[in-house]
Amino acid sequence: MKKIVKKAVILGIIGFGLGLLISFVVYQLTKDGDERTGEILLGFLAGGLYCAMALSGSVIYDIEEWSILRCTLTHFIITLLGYYSMGTVQGWLIIGSGIFYITTVIFIIAYILVWIGNALYYANKIKKLNQELEKSKNKDR
């Protein structure tokens, strides 16, 4: 468990830096001169925190006792709640608006695809391991 916490902290730090970088790039591409320093800093902070939550939350997939579905749903909830929180704090996401529903549907579709991808990946990995075990059994006979 200590390894998972350590990994989450490291990934959180990396995610925060990545979020700051993404926020800076988005700001540079969209600035119009009317922004206040406090709003800019809040946007950068929110971007950093959001990426930190999403990246550090990925350690959930390292919990071997959990199913792929449970890991994916847990990460989905962490990421979606983080997105709602940061978007609401920044003022560009209004709960109940059209963009709220559109992004929620996009999140759901993306995570269904993530789950399918993970399920296919691990099914293939298990199939290969079983084939290797079968080869090993046949050699011993």
TIMI-2910 file (N, C-alpha, C, CB; in pm, 1 decimal, decimal comma, always signed):
<rs>
+----------+----------+----------+----------+----------+----------+----------+----------+----------+----------+----------+----------+------+
!      n_x !      n_y !      n_z !     ca_x !     ca_y !     ca_z !      c_x !      c_y !      c_z !     cb_x !     cb_y !     cb_z ! resn !
+----------+----------+----------+----------+----------+----------+----------+----------+----------+----------+----------+----------+------+
!    +82,0 !   -120,2 !     +0,0 !     +0,0 !     +0,0 !     +0,0 !    +86,2 !   +126,4 !     +0,0 !    -93,2 !     -0,1 !   +120,8 !  Met !
!   +202,0 !   +121,1 !    +69,5 !   +290,3 !   +236,7 !    +73,6 !   +341,3 !   +271,1 !    -66,4 !   +408,0 !   +210,5 !   +168,2 !  Lys !
!   +365,6 !   +166,1 !   -148,8 !   +412,6 !   +188,5 !   -285,2 !   +307,0 !   +263,6 !   -366,3 !   +447,3 !    +54,5 !   -353,1 !  Lys !
!   +181,9 !   +227,6 !   -345,1 !    +73,8 !   +292,0 !   -420,0 !    +61,3 !   +438,2 !   -379,4 !    -59,8 !   +218,4 !   -397,1 !  Ile !
!    +70,3 !   +467,1 !   -249,6 !    +61,9 !   +605,3 !   -201,9 !   +178,6 !   +686,9 !   -256,0 !    +60,4 !   +609,8 !    -47,5 !  Val !
!   +299,4 !   +629,7 !   -250,8 !   +416,8 !   +698,9 !   -302,2 !   +400,3 !   +727,8 !   -451,6 !   +544,0 !   +615,4 !   -277,1 !  Lys !
!   +353,2 !   +628,5 !   -525,6 !   +331,6 !   +646,8 !   -668,8 !   +225,7 !   +754,4 !   -694,4 !   +289,5 !   +513,9 !   -734,1 !  Lys !
!   +119,4 !   +756,1 !   -612,4 !    +13,5 !   +856,2 !   -627,9 !    +68,1 !   +997,1 !   -604,7 !   -102,5 !   +827,3 !   -530,4 !  Ala !
!   +153,7 !  +1013,3 !   -504,4 !   +212,4 !  +1144,2 !   -475,7 !   +301,1 !  +1189,4 !   -592,2 !   +294,1 !  +1139,6 !   -344,3 !  Val !
!   +385,7 !  +1099,5 !   -640,6 !   +474,5 !  +1133,3 !   -753,0 !   +393,0 !  +1169,4 !   -876,9 !   +569,9 !  +1015,5 !   -784,5 !  Ile !
!   +292,4 !  +1086,9 !   -908,1 !   +208,4 !  +1115,5 !  -1024,4 !   +128,5 !  +1244,1 !  -1005,0 !   +113,4 !   +998,5 !  -1051,2 !  Leu !
!    +87,5 !  +1271,7 !   -881,2 !    +16,7 !  +1395,8 !   -852,3 !   +102,9 !  +1518,1 !   -878,9 !    -30,2 !  +1396,7 !   -708,6 !  Gly !
!   +229,3 !  +1510,0 !   -839,4 !   +322,0 !  +1621,2 !   -863,3 !   +343,8 !  +1640,0 !  -1013,5 !   +457,5 !  +1596,0 !   -791,8 !  Ile !
!   +365,2 !  +1530,0 !  -1083,9 !   +382,1 !  +1536,3 !  -1229,5 !   +255,4 !  +1592,5 !  -1293,8 !   +414,9 !  +1395,6 !  -1287,7 !  Ile !
!   +139,2 !  +1543,2 !  -1249,0 !    +11,8 !  +1590,7 !  -1302,6 !    -10,2 !  +1738,5 !  -1277,8 !   -101,7 !  +1512,5 !  -1242,9 !  Gly !
!    +28,4 !  +1785,1 !  -1158,8 !    +12,6 !  +1927,4 !  -1128,4 !    +96,1 !  +2011,3 !  -1224,6 !    +53,1 !  +1956,8 !   -982,1 !  Phe !
!   +220,2 !  +1970,5 !  -1245,6 !   +305,9 !  +2043,2 !  -1339,7 !   +250,9 !  +2039,9 !  -1480,8 !   +445,9 !  +1985,6 !  -1338,6 !  Gly !
!   +203,1 !  +1924,6 !  -1522,2 !   +144,4 !  +1910,1 !  -1654,8 !    +19,8 !  +1997,7 !  -1667,9 !   +109,6 !  +1762,7 !  -1682,6 !  Leu !
!    -62,1 !  +2001,2 !  -1563,5 !   -182,2 !  +2085,0 !  -1564,3 !   -148,2 !  +2233,0 !  -1573,8 !   -264,8 !  +2059,3 !  -1439,3 !  Gly !
!    -43,0 !  +2275,0 !  -1504,2 !     +1,4 !  +2414,5 !  -1514,3 !    +45,2 !  +2445,7 !  -1657,0 !   +117,0 !  +2442,5 !  -1415,3 !  Leu !
!   +119,4 !  +2353,1 !  -1716,3 !   +167,2 !  +2372,8 !  -1853,6 !    +49,9 !  +2382,3 !  -1951,6 !   +261,4 !  +2257,8 !  -1894,6 !  Leu !
!    -44,5 !  +2291,2 !  -1939,3 !   -161,9 !  +2293,2 !  -2027,3 !   -240,9 !  +2422,5 !  -2006,5 !   -252,3 !  +2169,6 !  -2001,0 !  Ile !
!   -258,3 !  +2463,1 !  -1881,3 !   -330,5 !  +2586,9 !  -1851,5 !   -259,9 !  +2706,9 !  -1913,1 !   -344,4 !  +2606,0 !  -1700,0 !  Ser !
!   -128,2 !  +2708,7 !  -1905,7 !    -50,9 !  +2818,8 !  -1963,4 !    -69,3 !  +2824,8 !  -2114,3 !    +97,7 !  +2804,1 !  -1929,1 !  Phe !
!    -61,9 !  +2708,7 !  -2179,4 !    -77,9 !  +2704,5 !  -2325,2 !   -218,4 !  +2750,1 !  -2364,7 !    -50,7 !  +2561,6 !  -2379,1 !  Val !
!   -319,7 !  +2699,2 !  -2294,3 !   -457,9 !  +2739,6 !  -2324,0 !   -473,8 !  +2889,8 !  -2301,1 !   -559,1 !  +2660,2 !  -2236,0 !  Val !
!   -418,0 !  +2940,5 !  -2193,6 !   -426,4 !  +3084,3 !  -2165,9 !   -361,7 !  +3164,5 !  -2279,3 !   -358,2 !  +3117,6 !  -2030,7 !  Tyr !
!   -243,7 !  +3122,5 !  -2323,2 !   -174,5 !  +3194,5 !  -2430,5 !   -256,1 !  +3194,2 !  -2560,6 !    -36,4 !  +3132,2 !  -2455,3 !  Gln !
!   -324,3 !  +3084,5 !  -2586,5 !   -402,9 !  +3073,6 !  -2709,4 !   -535,8 !  +3148,5 !  -2702,8 !   -428,9 !  +2928,6 !  -2740,1 !  Leu !
!   -585,3 !  +3173,0 !  -2581,7 !   -719,8 !  +3230,7 !  -2569,0 !   -722,9 !  +3367,5 !  -2501,4 !   -807,1 !  +3136,8 !  -2492,1 !  Thr !
!   -611,2 !  +3421,7 !  -2459,8 !   -614,8 !  +3548,3 !  -2385,2 !   -664,3 !  +3662,1 !  -2474,6 !   -474,7 !  +3582,0 !  -2328,6 !  Lys !
!   -737,4 !  +3752,4 !  -2410,0 !   -788,4 !  +3867,2 !  -2484,6 !   -755,4 !  +4000,2 !  -2416,9 !   -938,1 !  +3854,8 !  -2502,0 !  Asp !
!   -681,0 !  +3995,6 !  -2308,3 !   -637,1 !  +4118,3 !  -2241,8 !   -728,1 !  +4165,8 !  -2130,2 !   -624,3 !  +4225,9 !  -2341,4 !  Gly !
!   -845,9 !  +4106,5 !  -2116,3 !   -939,7 !  +4149,1 !  -2013,3 !   -928,0 !  +4069,8 !  -1883,9 !  -1078,9 !  +4138,3 !  -2065,1 !  Asp !
!   -839,3 !  +3973,4 !  -1879,5 !   -829,1 !  +3887,2 !  -1762,6 !   -762,1 !  +3959,8 !  -1646,5 !   -751,7 !  +3760,2 !  -1797,0 !  Glu !
!   -806,8 !  +3924,9 !  -1526,3 !   -742,3 !  +3976,6 !  -1406,0 !   -643,7 !  +3872,4 !  -1355,7 !   -847,2 !  +4011,9 !  -1296,0 !  Arg !
!   -539,9 !  +3918,0 !  -1288,7 !   -435,0 !  +3829,3 !  -1240,4 !   -491,6 !  +3718,1 !  -1152,4 !   -330,7 !  +3908,9 !  -1163,3 !  Thr !
!   -584,1 !  +3751,0 !  -1065,4 !   -643,6 !  +3650,8 !   -976,5 !   -715,9 !  +3542,4 !  -1054,6 !   -740,0 !  +3717,1 !   -879,1 !  Gly !
!   -786,8 !  +3580,9 !  -1159,5 !   -857,8 !  +3483,5 !  -1242,0 !   -759,2 !  +3392,9 !  -1316,6 !   -950,1 !  +3555,4 !  -1342,1 !  Glu !
!   -652,1 !  +3451,7 !  -1363,8 !   -550,6 !  +3374,8 !  -1435,9 !   -486,7 !  +3273,0 !  -1342,0 !   -442,5 !  +3468,5 !  -1496,2 !  Ile !
!   -448,3 !  +3317,7 !  -1223,4 !   -386,1 !  +3227,8 !  -1125,9 !   -482,3 !  +3117,6 !  -1082,3 !   -338,5 !  +3306,8 !  -1003,8 !  Leu !
!   -609,9 !  +3151,9 !  -1063,9 !   -710,1 !  +3052,4 !  -1027,1 !   -723,9 !  +2948,0 !  -1137,7 !   -846,1 !  +3119,8 !   -999,4 !  Leu !
!   -721,3 !  +2992,4 !  -1261,9 !   -728,0 !  +2899,9 !  -1374,8 !   -608,4 !  +2806,7 !  -1378,7 !   -737,3 !  +2976,5 !  -1504,8 !  Gly !
!   -489,6 !  +2861,4 !  -1356,1 !   -369,2 !  +2778,3 !  -1354,6 !   -375,1 !  +2677,3 !  -1239,9 !   -243,0 !  +2866,2 !  -1342,0 !  Phe !
!   -414,0 !  +2724,6 !  -1122,3 !   -422,9 !  +2637,1 !  -1005,1 !   -524,5 !  +2525,8 !  -1028,6 !   -461,0 !  +2718,2 !   -879,8 !  Leu !
!   -640,4 !  +2562,0 !  -1083,3 !   -744,2 !  +2462,0 !  -1110,1 !   -695,0 !  +2359,2 !  -1211,8 !   -872,9 !  +2529,9 !  -1161,1 !  Ala !
!   -627,6 !  +2404,7 !  -1315,6 !   -573,8 !  +2312,0 !  -1415,0 !   -471,5 !  +2217,7 !  -1354,0 !   -510,9 !  +2388,7 !  -1530,2 !  Gly !
!   -384,9 !  +2271,3 !  -1269,0 !   -284,9 !  +2188,2 !  -1202,1 !   -348,6 !  +2086,3 !  -1109,6 !   -188,7 !  +2274,8 !  -1123,9 !  Gly !
!   -445,7 !  +2130,0 !  -1031,3 !   -513,0 !  +2038,6 !   -937,9 !   -591,2 !  +1930,4 !  -1011,6 !   -607,1 !  +2116,7 !   -845,8 !  Leu !
!   -657,2 !  +1968,5 !  -1119,6 !   -735,3 !  +1870,8 !  -1194,1 !   -645,5 !  +1761,5 !  -1252,6 !   -814,0 !  +1939,9 !  -1305,7 !  Tyr !
!   -536,1 !  +1801,8 !  -1315,4 !   -444,5 !  +1701,2 !  -1371,7 !   -379,6 !  +1618,5 !  -1261,7 !   -335,9 !  +1768,8 !  -1457,1 !  Cys !
!   -350,8 !  +1680,2 !  -1148,3 !   -293,3 !  +1605,2 !  -1036,2 !   -390,7 !  +1498,5 !   -987,5 !   -256,4 !  +1700,2 !   -920,6 !  Ala !
!   -519,5 !  +1533,6 !   -976,9 !   -619,4 !  +1435,8 !   -933,0 !   -632,9 !  +1322,0 !  -1034,1 !   -755,7 !  +1504,1 !   -912,0 !  Met !
!   -640,1 !  +1357,3 !  -1161,4 !   -659,7 !  +1254,3 !  -1264,0 !   -539,9 !  +1160,5 !  -1271,6 !   -684,1 !  +1319,1 !  -1400,8 !  Ala !
!   -419,4 !  +1216,6 !  -1268,8 !   -300,2 !  +1132,7 !  -1282,8 !   -274,0 !  +1050,9 !  -1156,8 !   -178,4 !  +1219,0 !  -1315,0 !  Leu !
!   -285,0 !  +1112,7 !  -1040,3 !   -261,1 !  +1035,6 !   -917,9 !   -371,0 !   +932,0 !   -896,6 !   -252,3 !  +1129,1 !   -796,2 !  Ser !
!   -490,6 !   +961,5 !   -943,9 !   -600,3 !   +866,1 !   -932,9 !   -580,3 !   +740,3 !  -1015,4 !   -727,5 !   +931,4 !   -973,6 !  Gly !
!   -489,4 !   +747,5 !  -1111,9 !   -465,0 !   +631,0 !  -1197,3 !   -400,0 !   +515,2 !  -1121,8 !   -377,3 !   +670,7 !  -1314,4 !  Ser !
!   -347,1 !   +540,7 !  -1001,1 !   -287,7 !   +431,3 !   -923,0 !   -394,3 !   +331,7 !   -878,7 !   -213,5 !   +486,9 !   -800,2 !  Val !
!   -517,4 !   +370,2 !   -891,6 !   -627,4 !   +278,5 !   -858,9 !   -613,7 !   +150,0 !   -939,7 !   -765,0 !   +345,0 !   -886,3 !  Ile !
!   -561,9 !   +162,5 !  -1061,4 !   -545,2 !    +45,3 !  -1147,7 !   -437,1 !    -49,8 !  -1095,4 !   -510,6 !    +89,7 !  -1289,4 !  Tyr !
!   -358,8 !     -5,7 !   -998,4 !   -255,5 !    -91,3 !   -939,1 !   -309,2 !   -178,0 !   -824,7 !   -140,8 !     -5,6 !   -888,3 !  Asp !
!   -432,1 !   -156,9 !   -785,1 !   -490,4 !   -236,7 !   -677,8 !   -535,4 !   -368,9 !   -738,3 !   -610,1 !   -161,8 !   -608,1 !  Ile !
!   -456,0 !   -471,5 !   -716,8 !   -477,8 !   -599,6 !   -784,0 !   -606,1 !   -669,4 !   -741,1 !   -361,4 !   -690,3 !   -758,3 !  Glu !
!   -655,4 !   -640,9 !   -622,7 !   -776,1 !   -706,7 !   -574,1 !   -901,9 !   -652,9 !   -641,6 !   -787,2 !   -689,9 !   -423,9 !  Glu !
!   -890,7 !   -538,7 !   -708,4 !  -1006,3 !   -476,0 !   -770,6 !  -1021,5 !   -521,7 !   -915,2 !   -994,3 !   -323,9 !   -764,1 !  Trp !
!  -1145,3 !   -531,7 !   -959,6 !  -1173,0 !   -565,6 !  -1100,1 !  -1144,2 !   -443,1 !  -1187,5 !  -1321,9 !   -613,4 !  -1118,7 !  Ser !
!  -1130,8 !   -468,1 !  -1316,0 !  -1109,2 !   -357,7 !  -1410,4 !  -1228,1 !   -261,8 !  -1406,0 !  -1088,3 !   -411,8 !  -1555,0 !  Ile !
!  -1347,8 !   -317,0 !  -1395,6 !  -1467,7 !   -233,3 !  -1390,4 !  -1466,0 !   -143,0 !  -1267,5 !  -1593,8 !   -320,6 !  -1389,8 !  Leu !
!  -1432,3 !   -198,8 !  -1152,6 !  -1429,5 !   -119,6 !  -1029,2 !  -1324,3 !     -9,4 !  -1037,8 !  -1401,6 !   -210,0 !   -907,6 !  Arg !
!  -1206,8 !    -42,0 !  -1089,0 !  -1101,0 !    +58,4 !  -1105,9 !  -1145,6 !   +170,0 !  -1199,7 !   -973,0 !     -7,2 !  -1159,7 !  Cys !
!  -1203,7 !   +131,1 !  -1312,7 !  -1246,1 !   +229,4 !  -1412,1 !  -1356,8 !   +318,4 !  -1357,0 !  -1293,5 !   +159,3 !  -1539,8 !  Thr !
!  -1455,0 !   +259,8 !  -1288,9 !  -1563,1 !   +340,2 !  -1231,5 !  -1512,1 !   +435,3 !  -1123,4 !  -1670,7 !   +249,3 !  -1173,5 !  Leu !
!  -1420,2 !   +387,6 !  -1040,3 !  -1364,1 !   +473,3 !   -935,2 !  -1286,6 !   +589,2 !   -995,7 !  -1272,8 !   +392,1 !   -842,0 !  Thr !
!  -1203,5 !   +560,1 !  -1095,3 !  -1127,2 !   +667,0 !  -1161,0 !  -1221,2 !   +763,2 !  -1232,8 !  -1025,1 !   +607,6 !  -1260,8 !  His !
!  -1325,7 !   +710,0 !  -1293,8 !  -1426,1 !   +793,2 !  -1361,4 !  -1488,3 !   +891,7 !  -1262,9 !  -1536,1 !   +704,9 !  -1425,6 !  Phe !
!  -1528,4 !   +842,8 !  -1146,5 !  -1592,3 !   +929,4 !  -1047,1 !  -1495,9 !  +1037,0 !   -998,2 !  -1643,0 !   +846,3 !   -928,5 !  Ile !
!  -1371,7 !   +998,0 !   -968,7 !  -1270,8 !  +1095,4 !   -924,0 !  -1249,9 !  +1203,2 !  -1029,9 !  -1136,7 !  +1024,8 !   -892,9 !  Ile !
!  -1232,7 !  +1160,0 !  -1154,0 !  -1204,2 !  +1253,5 !  -1261,9 !  -1324,3 !  +1343,5 !  -1291,9 !  -1163,3 !  +1177,5 !  -1387,5 !  Thr !
!  -1442,4 !  +1286,1 !  -1297,6 !  -1561,9 !  +1365,0 !  -1328,4 !  -1592,8 !  +1465,6 !  -1217,4 !  -1682,3 !  +1272,6 !  -1350,0 !  Leu !
!  -1581,7 !  +1423,2 !  -1091,7 !  -1605,7 !  +1516,5 !   -981,2 !  -1500,4 !  +1627,8 !   -979,6 !  -1605,6 !  +1441,3 !   -846,5 !  Leu !
!  -1376,7 !  +1591,9 !  -1012,0 !  -1272,7 !  +1693,7 !  -1021,9 !  -1302,6 !  +1793,4 !  -1132,5 !  -1137,5 !  +1628,8 !  -1046,0 !  Gly !
!  -1347,1 !  +1742,3 !  -1247,0 !  -1382,2 !  +1828,6 !  -1360,3 !  -1497,0 !  +1922,8 !  -1323,1 !  -1421,0 !  +1743,2 !  -1483,3 !  Tyr !
!  -1601,8 !  +1866,6 !  -1260,7 !  -1714,6 !  +1950,0 !  -1219,3 !  -1670,1 !  +2055,6 !  -1118,6 !  -1826,1 !  +1863,4 !  -1159,3 !  Tyr !
!  -1588,7 !  +2014,6 !  -1021,8 !  -1543,5 !  +2108,2 !   -918,0 !  -1462,1 !  +2221,9 !   -977,2 !  -1460,8 !  +2035,1 !   -812,5 !  Ser !
!  -1363,0 !  +2186,3 !  -1058,2 !  -1275,0 !  +2289,5 !  -1114,9 !  -1350,1 !  +2379,2 !  -1212,8 !  -1155,2 !  +2224,7 !  -1185,3 !  Met !
!  -1435,8 !  +2321,0 !  -1294,3 !  -1512,2 !  +2400,9 !  -1390,0 !  -1609,7 !  +2495,5 !  -1322,1 !  -1587,3 !  +2310,6 !  -1484,4 !  Gly !
!  -1669,3 !  +2450,3 !  -1213,2 !  -1763,5 !  +2533,8 !  -1139,7 !  -1690,6 !  +2646,8 !  -1067,8 !  -1843,0 !  +2449,4 !  -1039,4 !  Thr !
!  -1578,5 !  +2614,4 !  -1004,6 !  -1499,6 !  +2716,0 !   -934,2 !  -1451,7 !  +2823,5 !  -1031,5 !  -1378,9 !  +2651,1 !   -862,7 !  Val !
!  -1411,6 !  +2780,8 !  -1149,7 !  -1362,1 !  +2876,0 !  -1247,9 !  -1474,7 !  +2952,8 !  -1317,0 !  -1278,8 !  +2804,1 !  -1350,8 !  Gln !
!  -1596,4 !  +2904,1 !  -1306,5 !  -1709,8 !  +2976,6 !  -1360,8 !  -1746,1 !  +2944,4 !  -1504,5 !  -1683,6 !  +3118,6 !  -1350,6 !  Gly !
!  -1678,2 !  +2853,3 !  -1567,8 !  -1710,8 !  +2821,7 !  -1707,2 !  -1799,5 !  +2698,8 !  -1721,4 !  -1584,2 !  +2801,0 !  -1785,7 !  Trp !
!  -1825,8 !  +2629,9 !  -1611,7 !  -1914,9 !  +2515,1 !  -1616,0 !  -2032,1 !  +2540,7 !  -1522,4 !  -1840,2 !  +2384,5 !  -1577,4 !  Leu !
!  -2149,4 !  +2547,1 !  -1579,5 !  -2269,7 !  +2570,8 !  -1501,4 !  -2349,1 !  +2440,3 !  -1498,2 !  -2354,9 !  +2688,8 !  -1561,2 !  Ile !
!  -2369,3 !  +2387,8 !  -1377,2 !  -2442,0 !  +2262,4 !  -1361,5 !  -2581,1 !  +2278,2 !  -1422,4 !  -2451,2 !  +2221,2 !  -1211,3 !  Ile !
!  -2617,4 !  +2185,1 !  -1509,9 !  -2747,4 !  +2188,5 !  -1575,2 !  -2747,1 !  +2254,7 !  -1712,0 !  -2843,9 !  +2258,4 !  -1488,0 !  Gly !
!  -2634,0 !  +2313,9 !  -1750,1 !  -2626,5 !  +2378,5 !  -1881,8 !  -2602,2 !  +2273,5 !  -1990,3 !  -2513,9 !  +2485,8 !  -1884,2 !  Ser !
!  -2611,5 !  +2317,7 !  -2113,2 !  -2587,8 !  +2227,1 !  -2225,4 !  -2447,9 !  +2168,3 !  -2224,2 !  -2610,9 !  +2299,1 !  -2355,5 !  Gly !
!  -2346,5 !  +2251,6 !  -2197,6 !  -2207,4 !  +2202,9 !  -2195,9 !  -2187,5 !  +2101,5 !  -2084,1 !  -2108,4 !  +2320,5 !  -2179,0 !  Ile !
!  -2259,8 !  +2118,6 !  -1974,7 !  -2253,0 !  +2023,2 !  -1863,7 !  -2295,8 !  +1884,7 !  -1911,7 !  -2342,2 !  +2069,8 !  -1745,4 !  Phe !
!  -2407,6 !  +1878,7 !  -1979,9 !  -2457,8 !  +1749,0 !  -2027,3 !  -2371,5 !  +1691,4 !  -2139,7 !  -2602,0 !  +1763,1 !  -2075,6 !  Tyr !
!  -2325,4 !  +1777,1 !  -2228,6 !  -2240,6 !  +1730,5 !  -2338,8 !  -2111,4 !  +1670,2 !  -2285,3 !  -2209,0 !  +1846,1 !  -2435,5 !  Ile !
!  -2045,5 !  +1740,0 !  -2193,5 !  -1919,1 !  +1688,4 !  -2140,0 !  -1941,3 !  +1563,4 !  -2055,2 !  -1848,7 !  +1796,1 !  -2056,5 !  Thr !
!  -2055,0 !  +1554,5 !  -1988,6 !  -2084,7 !  +1433,9 !  -1910,9 !  -2098,3 !  +1313,9 !  -2004,8 !  -2214,6 !  +1452,7 !  -1827,2 !  Thr !
!  -2166,9 !  +1331,4 !  -2115,6 !  -2180,9 !  +1223,1 !  -2214,0 !  -2044,4 !  +1186,6 !  -2272,5 !  -2278,6 !  +1264,4 !  -2327,5 !  Val !
!  -1961,6 !  +1286,6 !  -2301,6 !  -1827,0 !  +1260,5 !  -2354,4 !  -1744,8 !  +1180,6 !  -2252,9 !  -1754,9 !  +1393,8 !  -2389,1 !  Ile !
!  -1753,0 !  +1219,1 !  -2125,1 !  -1682,9 !  +1145,3 !  -2019,7 !  -1727,9 !  +1000,2 !  -2015,3 !  -1705,9 !  +1211,3 !  -1883,6 !  Phe !
!  -1859,2 !   +979,0 !  -2019,3 !  -1912,9 !   +842,9 !  -2011,9 !  -1864,2 !   +759,7 !  -2130,1 !  -2067,1 !   +845,5 !  -2008,4 !  Ile !
!  -1872,0 !   +814,9 !  -2250,3 !  -1826,3 !   +742,1 !  -2369,8 !  -1677,4 !   +712,3 !  -2359,7 !  -1855,8 !   +823,2 !  -2498,4 !  Ile !
!  -1597,9 !   +811,2 !  -2317,6 !  -1452,8 !   +791,5 !  -2305,7 !  -1421,0 !   +679,7 !  -2207,1 !  -1384,1 !   +921,9 !  -2261,4 !  Ala !
!  -1489,7 !   +677,3 !  -2094,5 !  -1460,0 !   +575,0 !  -1994,2 !  -1511,9 !   +437,5 !  -2033,8 !  -1519,1 !   +614,7 !  -1861,2 !  Tyr !
!  -1617,7 !   +432,5 !  -2111,2 !  -1661,0 !   +303,2 !  -2166,3 !  -1551,9 !   +249,7 !  -2258,8 !  -1797,2 !   +317,1 !  -2243,3 !  Ile !
!  -1495,7 !   +337,9 !  -2340,0 !  -1386,7 !   +297,1 !  -2430,1 !  -1262,0 !   +255,3 !  -2351,9 !  -1351,5 !   +411,7 !  -2526,6 !  Leu !
!  -1232,3 !   +327,3 !  -2243,1 !  -1118,6 !   +290,3 !  -2157,9 !  -1140,8 !   +151,8 !  -2099,2 !  -1098,0 !   +394,1 !  -2044,5 !  Val !
!  -1261,9 !   +126,9 !  -2049,1 !  -1292,2 !     -2,9 !  -1990,0 !  -1280,9 !   -113,4 !  -2095,0 !  -1432,9 !     -2,3 !  -1927,8 !  Trp !
!  -1335,1 !    -92,3 !  -2212,0 !  -1327,1 !   -192,8 !  -2319,2 !  -1181,1 !   -218,4 !  -2355,4 !  -1406,6 !   -146,5 !  -2444,9 !  Ile !
!  -1103,7 !   -110,6 !  -2368,2 !   -961,4 !   -125,5 !  -2400,0 !   -887,2 !   -205,2 !  -2294,5 !   -896,9 !    +10,3 !  -2415,5 !  Gly !
!   -911,7 !   -173,2 !  -2168,0 !   -847,1 !   -246,8 !  -2058,6 !   -891,0 !   -392,8 !  -2056,4 !   -878,9 !   -180,8 !  -1923,9 !  Asn !
!  -1019,5 !   -415,2 !  -2075,8 !  -1071,0 !   -553,0 !  -2073,7 !  -1008,0 !   -634,6 !  -2186,6 !  -1226,0 !   -554,0 !  -2086,6 !  Ala !
!   -999,0 !   -578,0 !  -2304,8 !   -937,5 !   -648,7 !  -2417,3 !   -788,5 !   -673,1 !  -2393,7 !   -957,4 !   -569,6 !  -2546,5 !  Leu !
!   -721,1 !   -573,4 !  -2339,9 !   -577,4 !   -585,7 !  -2312,0 !   -551,4 !   -699,6 !  -2213,7 !   -521,3 !   -453,0 !  -2255,8 !  Tyr !
!   -625,1 !   -698,8 !  -2102,1 !   -602,2 !   -801,8 !  -2000,5 !   -651,0 !   -939,3 !  -2044,8 !   -670,8 !   -763,0 !  -1871,1 !  Tyr !
!   -756,9 !   -944,4 !  -2124,8 !   -802,9 !  -1073,4 !  -2177,6 !   -695,2 !  -1134,4 !  -2268,2 !   -936,5 !  -1056,2 !  -2255,9 !  Ala !
!   -633,0 !  -1050,4 !  -2348,8 !   -524,9 !  -1096,9 !  -2436,1 !   -404,1 !  -1141,5 !  -2354,5 !   -484,0 !   -986,3 !  -2534,5 !  Asn !
!   -371,9 !  -1066,6 !  -2251,7 !   -259,4 !  -1101,5 !  -2164,2 !   -284,4 !  -1235,9 !  -2095,4 !   -236,6 !   -990,8 !  -2058,5 !  Lys !
!   -405,2 !  -1257,0 !  -2047,5 !   -441,7 !  -1382,9 !  -1981,5 !   -435,3 !  -1498,1 !  -2080,9 !   -583,2 !  -1373,4 !  -1919,5 !  Ile !
!   -483,0 !  -1474,1 !  -2201,7 !   -480,1 !  -1578,0 !  -2305,8 !   -336,6 !  -1621,1 !  -2334,4 !   -547,2 !  -1527,2 !  -2435,7 !  Lys !
!   -245,3 !  -1524,3 !  -2345,4 !   -104,4 !  -1555,8 !  -2371,1 !    -42,6 !  -1632,7 !  -2254,9 !    -24,9 !  -1427,5 !  -2396,8 !  Lys !
!    -74,3 !  -1592,0 !  -2132,0 !    -22,5 !  -1663,2 !  -2014,9 !    -73,2 !  -1806,8 !  -2011,1 !    -62,1 !  -1590,4 !  -1885,9 !  Leu !
!   -199,9 !  -1824,9 !  -2043,3 !   -256,1 !  -1959,7 !  -2047,2 !   -191,0 !  -2045,2 !  -2155,7 !   -406,5 !  -1953,1 !  -2069,8 !  Asn !
!   -162,2 !  -1984,4 !  -2269,7 !    -95,1 !  -2058,0 !  -2376,9 !    +45,3 !  -2099,6 !  -2334,5 !    -88,9 !  -1973,0 !  -2504,6 !  Gln !
!   +115,6 !  -2009,9 !  -2267,0 !   +249,7 !  -2042,8 !  -2217,9 !   +244,4 !  -2153,9 !  -2113,7 !   +317,1 !  -1918,4 !  -2158,5 !  Glu !
!   +146,1 !  -2149,0 !  -2026,5 !   +128,9 !  -2255,9 !  -1926,8 !   +100,3 !  -2389,0 !  -1995,4 !    +14,6 !  -2221,2 !  -1828,7 !  Leu !
!    +17,3 !  -2386,0 !  -2096,1 !    -16,7 !  -2508,5 !  -2169,7 !   +107,1 !  -2565,9 !  -2238,5 !   -127,5 !  -2480,3 !  -2274,1 !  Glu !
!   +188,5 !  -2479,9 !  -2298,5 !   +313,1 !  -2524,5 !  -2361,6 !   +406,0 !  -2586,9 !  -2258,0 !   +383,4 !  -2406,8 !  -2432,4 !  Lys !
!   +411,8 !  -2522,7 !  -2143,7 !   +498,0 !  -2571,1 !  -2035,4 !   +449,6 !  -2708,4 !  -1986,7 !   +500,4 !  -2469,4 !  -1917,6 !  Ser !
!   +320,8 !  -2729,0 !  -1974,9 !   +264,7 !  -2858,5 !  -1933,9 !   +297,4 !  -2966,1 !  -2037,1 !   +111,6 !  -2847,9 !  -1914,6 !  Lys !
!   +282,5 !  -2930,3 !  -2162,8 !   +307,1 !  -3028,7 !  -2269,8 !   +455,0 !  -3068,6 !  -2277,3 !   +261,7 !  -2971,7 !  -2405,5 !  Asn !
!   +546,2 !  -2979,2 !  -2244,5 !   +688,5 !  -3010,7 !  -2246,0 !   +723,1 !  -3109,6 !  -2134,4 !   +772,0 !  -2882,1 !  -2231,5 !  Lys !
!   +654,8 !  -3094,8 !  -2022,9 !   +683,3 !  -3181,4 !  -1906,9 !   +633,9 !  -3323,9 !  -1925,1 !   +620,7 !  -3123,2 !  -1782,7 !  Asp !
!   +548,3 !  -3348,1 !  -2020,0 !   +488,9 !  -3480,7 !  -2038,8 !   +576,3 !  -3567,8 !  -2119,3 !   +355,2 !  -3471,5 !  -2103,6 !  Arg !
+----------+----------+----------+----------+----------+----------+----------+----------+----------+----------+----------+----------+------+
</rs>
